[in-house]
Amino acid sequence: MNTKTVGIVIGSLRKDSFNKKVAHFLTTIAPKHLTFQTLEIGDLPLYNQDFDEEGSPESYIRLRKEIKALDAVLFVTPEYNRSVPGVLKNALDVASRPYGQNAWKGKPAAVVSVSIGNISGFGANHHLRQSLTFLDMPTLQQPEMYLGDIANSLDEQGNFNDAKTVELLTSFMNTFAEWINKF
């Protein structure tokens, strides 16, 4: 099977982010033909169309180039105020511009929402899916992945302490790998 490179976009910038831990864990249980590259989004200035006309910041150019080289994208995000974090929305905007040069276009995607609460980031998950539809990213529909009560689900090493959750996440990553291969 051909190796596929999956970019990971993490919607949390916090140093000890649960989202970063979940993203790392997912890479350890994924099929071996998938390789992963975490995309840095914390250094992106807020999107400004003037940059497209006057010269884009290096971070814009780097992100767009990295995305174009990927085979797929995995989004792992918390929920802020029933939606996606601003840093994630900004990354979507930066890489979809200038108009007509959408770096995200056609990249198969999957979404994992992570929350300390019981609603499990449902709002963020679906708001993100709405943007991904517009960006022309075929997004894995099933299984949906919402991880709630995350503070009590991970051990100190960032591993899930429940075998059923590991089984569910492994199935999710296997299905995502099959999804990527369709494109």
Salt bridges, closest charged atoms under 4 A:
ASP43 OD1 - ARG62 NH2 2.73
ASP52 OD1 - ARG64 NH2 3.18
GLU66 OE1 - ARG62 NH1 3.37
GLU79 OE2 - ARG82 NH1 3.13
ASP93 OD1 - LYS89 NZ 2.61
GLU144 OE2 - HIS126 NE2 3.47
